[in-house]
Amino acid sequence: MKAATSASAKVSKQSMADSVAQTAQPSKKRLYRASYSIMVLAFRDNHHAAVTVLPGDILEVIGPAQDDRFVIVSIKGEEFLVFEPDIREGGEFLSAGLVESL
């Protein structure tokens, strides 16, 4: 029974990753610049670690996380989990044209 549960969890994670990849379109990137320090979670050494994003760093929203309180973001090529309200309140939304000129 345990193997079946594990297998179904793997399938659901893969399905979610596939759906996020399908909905992510380069022309519709959601990019934010951190206005002040924001705490994010990184998965390191088999546990989550809190990391501080510095003001001015660019956060690219990749998609929803398995836990609906978080979204997955990419910062300087590394993926993190962050509370969605923290991005909206602590970040400045950037248009694609503005980001290309940086």
MODELLER restraints for C-alpha pairs under 7 A, 6 or more apart:
rsr = mdl.restraints
at = mdl.atoms
rsr.add(forms.Gaussian(group=physical.xy_distance, feature=features.Distance(at['CA:20:A'], at['CA:63:A']), mean=5.81, stdev=0.5))
rsr.add(forms.Gaussian(group=physical.xy_distance, feature=features.Distance(at['CA:24:A'], at['CA:62:A']), mean=6.89, stdev=0.5))
rsr.add(forms.Gaussian(group=physical.xy_distance, feature=features.Distance(at['CA:29:A'], at['CA:60:A']), mean=6.99, stdev=0.5))
rsr.add(forms.Gaussian(group=physical.xy_distance, feature=features.Distance(at['CA:30:A'], at['CA:60:A']), mean=5.90, stdev=0.5))
rsr.add(forms.Gaussian(group=physical.xy_distance, feature=features.Distance(at['CA:30:A'], at['CA:61:A']), mean=5.48, stdev=0.5))
rsr.add(forms.Gaussian(group=physical.xy_distance, feature=features.Distance(at['CA:31:A'], at['CA:58:A']), mean=6.78, stdev=0.5))
rsr.add(forms.Gaussian(group=physical.xy_distance, feature=features.Distance(at['CA:31:A'], at['CA:59:A']), mean=5.67, stdev=0.5))
rsr.add(forms.Gaussian(group=physical.xy_distance, feature=features.Distance(at['CA:31:A'], at['CA:60:A']), mean=4.58, stdev=0.5))
rsr.add(forms.Gaussian(group=physical.xy_distance, feature=features.Distance(at['CA:31:A'], at['CA:61:A']), mean=6.35, stdev=0.5))
rsr.add(forms.Gaussian(group=physical.xy_distance, feature=features.Distance(at['CA:31:A'], at['CA:93:A']), mean=6.05, stdev=0.5))
rsr.add(forms.Gaussian(group=physical.xy_distance, feature=features.Distance(at['CA:31:A'], at['CA:94:A']), mean=5.44, stdev=0.5))
rsr.add(forms.Gaussian(group=physical.xy_distance, feature=features.Distance(at['CA:32:A'], at['CA:58:A']), mean=5.67, stdev=0.5))
rsr.add(forms.Gaussian(group=physical.xy_distance, feature=features.Distance(at['CA:32:A'], at['CA:59:A']), mean=5.15, stdev=0.5))
rsr.add(forms.Gaussian(group=physical.xy_distance, feature=features.Distance(at['CA:32:A'], at['CA:60:A']), mean=6.53, stdev=0.5))
rsr.add(forms.Gaussian(group=physical.xy_distance, feature=features.Distance(at['CA:32:A'], at['CA:91:A']), mean=5.47, stdev=0.5))
rsr.add(forms.Gaussian(group=physical.xy_distance, feature=features.Distance(at['CA:32:A'], at['CA:92:A']), mean=5.19, stdev=0.5))
rsr.add(forms.Gaussian(group=physical.xy_distance, feature=features.Distance(at['CA:32:A'], at['CA:93:A']), mean=4.48, stdev=0.5))
rsr.add(forms.Gaussian(group=physical.xy_distance, feature=features.Distance(at['CA:32:A'], at['CA:94:A']), mean=5.45, stdev=0.5))
rsr.add(forms.Gaussian(group=physical.xy_distance, feature=features.Distance(at['CA:33:A'], at['CA:56:A']), mean=5.54, stdev=0.5))
rsr.add(forms.Gaussian(group=physical.xy_distance, feature=features.Distance(at['CA:33:A'], at['CA:57:A']), mean=5.63, stdev=0.5))
rsr.add(forms.Gaussian(group=physical.xy_distance, feature=features.Distance(at['CA:33:A'], at['CA:58:A']), mean=4.54, stdev=0.5))
rsr.add(forms.Gaussian(group=physical.xy_distance, feature=features.Distance(at['CA:33:A'], at['CA:59:A']), mean=6.20, stdev=0.5))
rsr.add(forms.Gaussian(group=physical.xy_distance, feature=features.Distance(at['CA:33:A'], at['CA:91:A']), mean=5.26, stdev=0.5))
rsr.add(forms.Gaussian(group=physical.xy_distance, feature=features.Distance(at['CA:33:A'], at['CA:92:A']), mean=5.08, stdev=0.5))
rsr.add(forms.Gaussian(group=physical.xy_distance, feature=features.Distance(at['CA:33:A'], at['CA:93:A']), mean=6.61, stdev=0.5))
rsr.add(forms.Gaussian(group=physical.xy_distance, feature=features.Distance(at['CA:33:A'], at['CA:94:A']), mean=6.97, stdev=0.5))
rsr.add(forms.Gaussian(group=physical.xy_distance, feature=features.Distance(at['CA:34:A'], at['CA:54:A']), mean=6.88, stdev=0.5))
rsr.add(forms.Gaussian(group=physical.xy_distance, feature=features.Distance(at['CA:34:A'], at['CA:55:A']), mean=4.82, stdev=0.5))
rsr.add(forms.Gaussian(group=physical.xy_distance, feature=features.Distance(at['CA:34:A'], at['CA:56:A']), mean=5.15, stdev=0.5))
rsr.add(forms.Gaussian(group=physical.xy_distance, feature=features.Distance(at['CA:34:A'], at['CA:57:A']), mean=5.54, stdev=0.5))
rsr.add(forms.Gaussian(group=physical.xy_distance, feature=features.Distance(at['CA:34:A'], at['CA:58:A']), mean=6.46, stdev=0.5))
rsr.add(forms.Gaussian(group=physical.xy_distance, feature=features.Distance(at['CA:34:A'], at['CA:90:A']), mean=5.97, stdev=0.5))
rsr.add(forms.Gaussian(group=physical.xy_distance, feature=features.Distance(at['CA:34:A'], at['CA:91:A']), mean=4.32, stdev=0.5))
rsr.add(forms.Gaussian(group=physical.xy_distance, feature=features.Distance(at['CA:34:A'], at['CA:92:A']), mean=6.37, stdev=0.5))
rsr.add(forms.Gaussian(group=physical.xy_distance, feature=features.Distance(at['CA:35:A'], at['CA:55:A']), mean=5.12, stdev=0.5))
rsr.add(forms.Gaussian(group=physical.xy_distance, feature=features.Distance(at['CA:35:A'], at['CA:56:A']), mean=6.28, stdev=0.5))
rsr.add(forms.Gaussian(group=physical.xy_distance, feature=features.Distance(at['CA:35:A'], at['CA:90:A']), mean=5.50, stdev=0.5))
rsr.add(forms.Gaussian(group=physical.xy_distance, feature=features.Distance(at['CA:35:A'], at['CA:91:A']), mean=5.07, stdev=0.5))
rsr.add(forms.Gaussian(group=physical.xy_distance, feature=features.Distance(at['CA:35:A'], at['CA:92:A']), mean=6.35, stdev=0.5))
rsr.add(forms.Gaussian(group=physical.xy_distance, feature=features.Distance(at['CA:36:A'], at['CA:54:A']), mean=6.62, stdev=0.5))
rsr.add(forms.Gaussian(group=physical.xy_distance, feature=features.Distance(at['CA:36:A'], at['CA:55:A']), mean=4.45, stdev=0.5))
rsr.add(forms.Gaussian(group=physical.xy_distance, feature=features.Distance(at['CA:36:A'], at['CA:90:A']), mean=6.07, stdev=0.5))
rsr.add(forms.Gaussian(group=physical.xy_distance, feature=features.Distance(at['CA:37:A'], at['CA:52:A']), mean=6.25, stdev=0.5))
rsr.add(forms.Gaussian(group=physical.xy_distance, feature=features.Distance(at['CA:37:A'], at['CA:53:A']), mean=5.42, stdev=0.5))
rsr.add(forms.Gaussian(group=physical.xy_distance, feature=features.Distance(at['CA:37:A'], at['CA:54:A']), mean=4.85, stdev=0.5))
rsr.add(forms.Gaussian(group=physical.xy_distance, feature=features.Distance(at['CA:37:A'], at['CA:55:A']), mean=5.32, stdev=0.5))
rsr.add(forms.Gaussian(group=physical.xy_distance, feature=features.Distance(at['CA:38:A'], at['CA:52:A']), mean=5.68, stdev=0.5))
rsr.add(forms.Gaussian(group=physical.xy_distance, feature=features.Distance(at['CA:38:A'], at['CA:53:A']), mean=5.10, stdev=0.5))
rsr.add(forms.Gaussian(group=physical.xy_distance, feature=features.Distance(at['CA:38:A'], at['CA:54:A']), mean=6.94, stdev=0.5))
rsr.add(forms.Gaussian(group=physical.xy_distance, feature=features.Distance(at['CA:38:A'], at['CA:86:A']), mean=6.92, stdev=0.5))
rsr.add(forms.Gaussian(group=physical.xy_distance, feature=features.Distance(at['CA:38:A'], at['CA:90:A']), mean=6.88, stdev=0.5))
rsr.add(forms.Gaussian(group=physical.xy_distance, feature=features.Distance(at['CA:39:A'], at['CA:50:A']), mean=6.34, stdev=0.5))
rsr.add(forms.Gaussian(group=physical.xy_distance, feature=features.Distance(at['CA:39:A'], at['CA:51:A']), mean=5.68, stdev=0.5))
rsr.add(forms.Gaussian(group=physical.xy_distance, feature=features.Distance(at['CA:39:A'], at['CA:52:A']), mean=4.66, stdev=0.5))
rsr.add(forms.Gaussian(group=physical.xy_distance, feature=features.Distance(at['CA:39:A'], at['CA:53:A']), mean=6.18, stdev=0.5))
rsr.add(forms.Gaussian(group=physical.xy_distance, feature=features.Distance(at['CA:40:A'], at['CA:50:A']), mean=5.71, stdev=0.5))
rsr.add(forms.Gaussian(group=physical.xy_distance, feature=features.Distance(at['CA:40:A'], at['CA:51:A']), mean=5.31, stdev=0.5))
rsr.add(forms.Gaussian(group=physical.xy_distance, feature=features.Distance(at['CA:40:A'], at['CA:52:A']), mean=6.28, stdev=0.5))
rsr.add(forms.Gaussian(group=physical.xy_distance, feature=features.Distance(at['CA:40:A'], at['CA:80:A']), mean=6.20, stdev=0.5))
rsr.add(forms.Gaussian(group=physical.xy_distance, feature=features.Distance(at['CA:40:A'], at['CA:81:A']), mean=5.67, stdev=0.5))
rsr.add(forms.Gaussian(group=physical.xy_distance, feature=features.Distance(at['CA:40:A'], at['CA:82:A']), mean=4.78, stdev=0.5))
rsr.add(forms.Gaussian(group=physical.xy_distance, feature=features.Distance(at['CA:41:A'], at['CA:48:A']), mean=5.96, stdev=0.5))
rsr.add(forms.Gaussian(group=physical.xy_distance, feature=features.Distance(at['CA:41:A'], at['CA:49:A']), mean=5.50, stdev=0.5))
rsr.add(forms.Gaussian(group=physical.xy_distance, feature=features.Distance(at['CA:41:A'], at['CA:50:A']), mean=4.72, stdev=0.5))
rsr.add(forms.Gaussian(group=physical.xy_distance, feature=features.Distance(at['CA:41:A'], at['CA:51:A']), mean=5.98, stdev=0.5))
rsr.add(forms.Gaussian(group=physical.xy_distance, feature=features.Distance(at['CA:41:A'], at['CA:80:A']), mean=5.50, stdev=0.5))
rsr.add(forms.Gaussian(group=physical.xy_distance, feature=features.Distance(at['CA:41:A'], at['CA:81:A']), mean=4.96, stdev=0.5))
rsr.add(forms.Gaussian(group=physical.xy_distance, feature=features.Distance(at['CA:41:A'], at['CA:82:A']), mean=6.34, stdev=0.5))
rsr.add(forms.Gaussian(group=physical.xy_distance, feature=features.Distance(at['CA:42:A'], at['CA:48:A']), mean=5.41, stdev=0.5))
rsr.add(forms.Gaussian(group=physical.xy_distance, feature=features.Distance(at['CA:42:A'], at['CA:49:A']), mean=5.18, stdev=0.5))
rsr.add(forms.Gaussian(group=physical.xy_distance, feature=features.Distance(at['CA:42:A'], at['CA:50:A']), mean=6.34, stdev=0.5))
rsr.add(forms.Gaussian(group=physical.xy_distance, feature=features.Distance(at['CA:42:A'], at['CA:51:A']), mean=6.69, stdev=0.5))
rsr.add(forms.Gaussian(group=physical.xy_distance, feature=features.Distance(at['CA:42:A'], at['CA:80:A']), mean=5.04, stdev=0.5))
rsr.add(forms.Gaussian(group=physical.xy_distance, feature=features.Distance(at['CA:42:A'], at['CA:81:A']), mean=6.61, stdev=0.5))
rsr.add(forms.Gaussian(group=physical.xy_distance, feature=features.Distance(at['CA:43:A'], at['CA:49:A']), mean=6.20, stdev=0.5))
rsr.add(forms.Gaussian(group=physical.xy_distance, feature=features.Distance(at['CA:58:A'], at['CA:75:A']), mean=6.28, stdev=0.5))
rsr.add(forms.Gaussian(group=physical.xy_distance, feature=features.Distance(at['CA:59:A'], at['CA:73:A']), mean=6.04, stdev=0.5))
rsr.add(forms.Gaussian(group=physical.xy_distance, feature=features.Distance(at['CA:59:A'], at['CA:74:A']), mean=5.83, stdev=0.5))
rsr.add(forms.Gaussian(group=physical.xy_distance, feature=features.Distance(at['CA:59:A'], at['CA:75:A']), mean=5.18, stdev=0.5))
rsr.add(forms.Gaussian(group=physical.xy_distance, feature=features.Distance(at['CA:60:A'], at['CA:73:A']), mean=5.30, stdev=0.5))
rsr.add(forms.Gaussian(group=physical.xy_distance, feature=features.Distance(at['CA:60:A'], at['CA:74:A']), mean=5.13, stdev=0.5))
rsr.add(forms.Gaussian(group=physical.xy_distance, feature=features.Distance(at['CA:60:A'], at['CA:75:A']), mean=6.64, stdev=0.5))
rsr.add(forms.Gaussian(group=physical.xy_distance, feature=features.Distance(at['CA:61:A'], at['CA:72:A']), mean=6.11, stdev=0.5))
rsr.add(forms.Gaussian(group=physical.xy_distance, feature=features.Distance(at['CA:61:A'], at['CA:73:A']), mean=4.45, stdev=0.5))
rsr.add(forms.Gaussian(group=physical.xy_distance, feature=features.Distance(at['CA:61:A'], at['CA:74:A']), mean=6.57, stdev=0.5))
rsr.add(forms.Gaussian(group=physical.xy_distance, feature=features.Distance(at['CA:62:A'], at['CA:72:A']), mean=5.46, stdev=0.5))
rsr.add(forms.Gaussian(group=physical.xy_distance, feature=features.Distance(at['CA:62:A'], at['CA:73:A']), mean=5.28, stdev=0.5))
rsr.add(forms.Gaussian(group=physical.xy_distance, feature=features.Distance(at['CA:62:A'], at['CA:74:A']), mean=6.76, stdev=0.5))
rsr.add(forms.Gaussian(group=physical.xy_distance, feature=features.Distance(at['CA:63:A'], at['CA:71:A']), mean=5.79, stdev=0.5))
rsr.add(forms.Gaussian(group=physical.xy_distance, feature=features.Distance(at['CA:63:A'], at['CA:72:A']), mean=5.43, stdev=0.5))
rsr.add(forms.Gaussian(group=physical.xy_distance, feature=features.Distance(at['CA:64:A'], at['CA:70:A']), mean=6.59, stdev=0.5))
rsr.add(forms.Gaussian(group=physical.xy_distance, feature=features.Distance(at['CA:64:A'], at['CA:71:A']), mean=4.41, stdev=0.5))
rsr.add(forms.Gaussian(group=physical.xy_distance, feature=features.Distance(at['CA:64:A'], at['CA:72:A']), mean=5.89, stdev=0.5))
rsr.add(forms.Gaussian(group=physical.xy_distance, feature=features.Distance(at['CA:65:A'], at['CA:71:A']), mean=4.93, stdev=0.5))
rsr.add(forms.Gaussian(group=physical.xy_distance, feature=features.Distance(at['CA:65:A'], at['CA:72:A']), mean=5.68, stdev=0.5))
rsr.add(forms.Gaussian(group=physical.xy_distance, feature=features.Distance(at['CA:69:A'], at['CA:83:A']), mean=5.90, stdev=0.5))
rsr.add(forms.Gaussian(group=physical.xy_distance, feature=features.Distance(at['CA:69:A'], at['CA:84:A']), mean=6.82, stdev=0.5))
rsr.add(forms.Gaussian(group=physical.xy_distance, feature=features.Distance(at['CA:70:A'], at['CA:81:A']), mean=5.94, stdev=0.5))
rsr.add(forms.Gaussian(group=physical.xy_distance, feature=features.Distance(at['CA:70:A'], at['CA:82:A']), mean=5.24, stdev=0.5))
rsr.add(forms.Gaussian(group=physical.xy_distance, feature=features.Distance(at['CA:70:A'], at['CA:83:A']), mean=4.49, stdev=0.5))
rsr.add(forms.Gaussian(group=physical.xy_distance, feature=features.Distance(at['CA:70:A'], at['CA:84:A']), mean=5.70, stdev=0.5))
rsr.add(forms.Gaussian(group=physical.xy_distance, feature=features.Distance(at['CA:71:A'], at['CA:81:A']), mean=5.74, stdev=0.5))
rsr.add(forms.Gaussian(group=physical.xy_distance, feature=features.Distance(at['CA:71:A'], at['CA:82:A']), mean=5.63, stdev=0.5))
rsr.add(forms.Gaussian(group=physical.xy_distance, feature=features.Distance(at['CA:71:A'], at['CA:83:A']), mean=6.36, stdev=0.5))
rsr.add(forms.Gaussian(group=physical.xy_distance, feature=features.Distance(at['CA:71:A'], at['CA:84:A']), mean=5.92, stdev=0.5))
rsr.add(forms.Gaussian(group=physical.xy_distance, feature=features.Distance(at['CA:72:A'], at['CA:79:A']), mean=6.62, stdev=0.5))
rsr.add(forms.Gaussian(group=physical.xy_distance, feature=features.Distance(at['CA:72:A'], at['CA:80:A']), mean=5.71, stdev=0.5))
rsr.add(forms.Gaussian(group=physical.xy_distance, feature=features.Distance(at['CA:72:A'], at['CA:81:A']), mean=4.83, stdev=0.5))
rsr.add(forms.Gaussian(group=physical.xy_distance, feature=features.Distance(at['CA:72:A'], at['CA:82:A']), mean=6.57, stdev=0.5))
rsr.add(forms.Gaussian(group=physical.xy_distance, feature=features.Distance(at['CA:73:A'], at['CA:79:A']), mean=5.56, stdev=0.5))
rsr.add(forms.Gaussian(group=physical.xy_distance, feature=features.Distance(at['CA:73:A'], at['CA:80:A']), mean=5.39, stdev=0.5))
rsr.add(forms.Gaussian(group=physical.xy_distance, feature=features.Distance(at['CA:73:A'], at['CA:81:A']), mean=6.30, stdev=0.5))
rsr.add(forms.Gaussian(group=physical.xy_distance, feature=features.Distance(at['CA:74:A'], at['CA:80:A']), mean=6.32, stdev=0.5))
